Amino acid sequence: MRFTTQAFKGRNCLITGGLGFLGSNLAIRLVELGARVTIMDCMLPGHGANLFNIAPVQDQVTVTYSDIRDGNLMSYLVQGQDYLFHLAGQVDHIISLTDPYPDIEINIRGTATVMEACRHHNPNVRVVYTGTRGEYGTAPHLPVDEEMPTTPRMLLDISNLTAEKIILMYHQVHHVRSVLLRLTNIYGARAQMRHPRYGVVNWFVRQAIDDETIKVFGDGAILRDFLYVNDCIDAMLMSVLCDAAFGEIFNVATGEPCSFRLLAEALIGVAGSGRWEFAPFTPERAAQEPGDFYADIGKIRQVVGWQPTTTLRDGLAQTVAYYRAHKAQYW
Ligand SMILES: NC(=O)c1ccc[n+]([C@@H]2O[C@H](COP(=O)([O-])OP(=O)(O)OC[C@H]3O[C@@H](n4cnc5c(N)ncnc54)[C@H](O)[C@@H]3O)[C@@H](O)[C@H]2O)c1
């Protein structure tokens, strides 16, 4: 991590969705860096909110159980914040296929509510938004850079792209400094592990730990770009401190392609348990599958100076160790 450890000391940071996977890892890191952290989270059912996630810092953060769609509350919460990490979202792929309104309500209207609160009550706050590689849809060529057309396949990804554009508008028109990150598949500690509706790597980890058979869809050759959570948190922190990053869109990924088959083999090797087999795509997965994806991370490397530092093997080992130690809190 290339910034002074003093950068966040005494700074006020608001994390929407802060009890979830990415938000809680971010909260813990910010507390370690001396920040004053406020978490807001509405405990959306089936999502990643878990109080155990913030156990290491529970006495050092303020938690408010609230919804980003509540405009009055957002207006109050953004006041006095130096940094706002907007991570709250509907992220369940299956919900997105069956009911269009949570994506629209939470990801689009909710984001507009967050930004409207910033505009009126704290235009000097600096914002990070975490969008997704899904915004690109099927890649016309690889690796995918930020200039690639966006042709998302799912409403979830359309809602993230729309949220990104809303935030960009607030940056350009209302001067609320914002940086837009498009995250690849992130894995690591503190994710929801109860169902496979999102978070494929973490789901594989659960099956390996339980000595079960990991289902690798299709011929297992589809490529992805799997990033360890600590590297992702570094990208958020470094971006929000970088003046040249505001108004920019960045891929956050490893840039290194890995097939699902290789992922399963590496994981089983690291865990020392589990096995894998080929399986046909479920109808839901077939409908959503965009094909191969891996990112070009040259832009964030050049502008922000960020690059991942954790190997897949090390990241998987740390992930397996965390869930083995805390299985009762996640299964
Ligand atoms: N984890 C990944 O691999 C990944 C990849 C791409 C993008 N992202 C994005 O990162 C963000 C965080 O994802 P995550 O993996 O931590 O998911 P998560 O499910 O672990 O966390 C999301 C959190 O948002 C909260 N939330 C949902 N709706 C809310 C609302 N209306 N008001 C307040 N809180 C609300 C949930 O309760 C949950 O705690 C999401 O926007 C997601 O789209 C994540």
The ligand as a Gaussian input file, in Angstrom:
#p B3LYP/6-31G(d) Opt

LIG

0 1
 N      -17.558000      -8.794000      -4.007000
 C      -17.371000      -8.711000      -5.312000
 O      -16.790000      -9.618000      -5.946000
 C      -17.851000      -7.494000      -6.065000
 C      -17.581000      -7.421000      -7.410000
 C      -18.036000      -6.329000      -8.128000
 C      -18.729000      -5.316000      -7.478000
 N      -18.992000      -5.405000      -6.160000
 C      -19.759000      -4.322000      -5.528000
 O      -19.240000      -4.009000      -4.257000
 C      -20.316000      -3.619000      -3.381000
 C      -20.225000      -4.425000      -2.098000
 O      -20.391000      -5.798000      -2.408000
 P      -20.110000      -6.943000      -1.346000
 O      -19.459000      -8.050000      -2.074000
 O      -19.476000      -6.385000      -0.137000
 O      -21.613000      -7.399000      -1.031000
 P      -22.294000      -7.733000       0.383000
 O      -23.623000      -8.349000       0.115000
 O      -21.345000      -8.480000       1.243000
 O      -22.483000      -6.283000       1.000000
 C      -23.489000      -5.399000       0.560000
 C      -24.037000      -4.730000       1.799000
 O      -24.940000      -3.695000       1.392000
 C      -26.009000      -3.695000       2.321000
 N      -27.151000      -3.036000       1.680000
 C      -27.847000      -3.469000       0.610000
 N      -28.814000      -2.600000       0.316000
 C      -28.717000      -1.581000       1.207000
 C      -29.456000      -0.381000       1.410000
 N      -30.510000      -0.091000       0.652000
 N      -29.084000       0.443000       2.422000
 C      -28.040000       0.125000       3.224000
 N      -27.318000      -1.016000       3.077000
 C      -27.651000      -1.853000       2.075000
 C      -26.262000      -5.153000       2.612000
 O      -27.015000      -5.359000       3.791000
 C      -24.840000      -5.683000       2.691000
 O      -24.327000      -5.643000       3.984000
 C      -21.618000      -3.843000      -4.151000
 O      -22.068000      -2.626000      -4.660000
 C      -21.199000      -4.756000      -5.286000
 O      -21.964000      -4.556000      -6.457000
 C      -18.565000      -6.477000      -5.427000

